[in-house]
Amino acid sequence: MEEKTDWSRRSFLGMSALGVLGLAGCGGGGPAAPQVDVQVPQALLDQAAGLRGGSVGMLSQKLYSEAANQALDKSLQVFAQATGTTVRNDLVSGDAGDMVAKMDAEVKAGTSRDLAFVSDRRFVGQLHNLGSLTDVTDVVEEMRSLYGEPATEATNFCVFDGRWYAIPYHFIATGMYLRKDWYAEKGLPLKPHYTWEELRDNALAVSDPAKRRFGWGLTVNRSGDANGFIVNVINTYGGAIAENTGTKVVFNSPETVAAVTFIADIYTNPKYAPMLPPGIGSWTDSSNNENWLAQILGLTLNQYSVYADSKTKNNPVYANTHPFNGATGPAIDKPLAFGESNSFVVFKGAKNPDLAKLVAKFMVGGSALLGVAKGAPCLVNPSWDKVWDSDPYYTSGDPAFAALREQTRAELPMKTKTGYAFPQAPSPGEQAATAAYLLTDMMQSVIQGTRPADAVAATHARIVQVFEQQGYKQQ
């Protein structure tokens, strides 16, 4: 996802009772939103009858695809026009480091928006721990009656003490991608998953710097993608930031040290230098996307943004991409792939909570989601089971959809040989430690010469400080 720290506002004013409306010229200069006939269901129009003239403020996590952002704008404008309400929508990057603190400060000051959608895996636990969220169990139960069950991961990241504090909106799968044409040239098999060691060795085998072919496209520089890569290797090796309740730090372990040693060797051992693209040590979240689309990488780990981009822009790399669910390690024989959902939250003190909930209910399914999904193919997917069956696009729009839907149904938790179960209980401490880039800082320290065991121990101490700041005292 692009780095963006400024918040930009779009306002949609309700001036008619039309149920269908096009949006022209929004966003200026970017790809046009997909042509979808967005409609507000009659049941929602009936629920909105007593809310005409009302307004709601919304915060949106900026989507990688500008066409998807435009499609989201279109859906909000249709809703506002159809219901005679006003929707003010601000965009913010999920990688803006002060996002949670800023939202919480506004809640406590009484100046917050009514609702937002954010990554449930990254942010909902922190916001709930801060007391910033409203119970939305009533909305989720209503959604269940309409759409069946949400993605299995959502029951882990959105539920606290049996109550829902976030409404699953759209599912974002985890994915890895390799160049199947490069693999074919070397006689390497295409598989549903690999070990991390296989991926490393295959990356070296397909590399040829003279041809601008670099087999390894994963960075450990400060970025969301690097966080995901590092923690995944640690978990598959049998380590974890915290034990299963998410309250006690257990980072400093032989398994974590082994994982960090494995990762560091890739970036420090001259043997692997030919497979590392120039500048990988300073990559941000958009860098691996850009290099993948430039067709110089043989492997990367990313949300499906890079896959969506290659498809919508007719990049030749799309036809040569083998998407797969991830890698395994010594502690588990299947990838830890269960994704996350962008989920709606309603803030404490919302000025118009009923309208906020109605906006969320509208955006979750039907044509409101379809346009956004088509604007970011395979990146934005239904979170709810029956929404997958609501349009032929979700069943036949791309070869990857079947695997993506299966990821929403992953049997959870997934257990490692060391006793950890993933996804673990939502942990504000872990979310805050990850957001502070403690893992990437650790890897940079090791690359610069710190012994892995020493770096892990030092990072453990820093994580303990973060957990205690979140109210989890460590013994």
Summary of the structure (lengths in Angstrom):
residues: 475
radius of gyration: 22.1
end to end distance: 37.2
largest distance: 68.2
contacts: 1739
relative contact order: 0.18
helix: 45%
strand: 17%
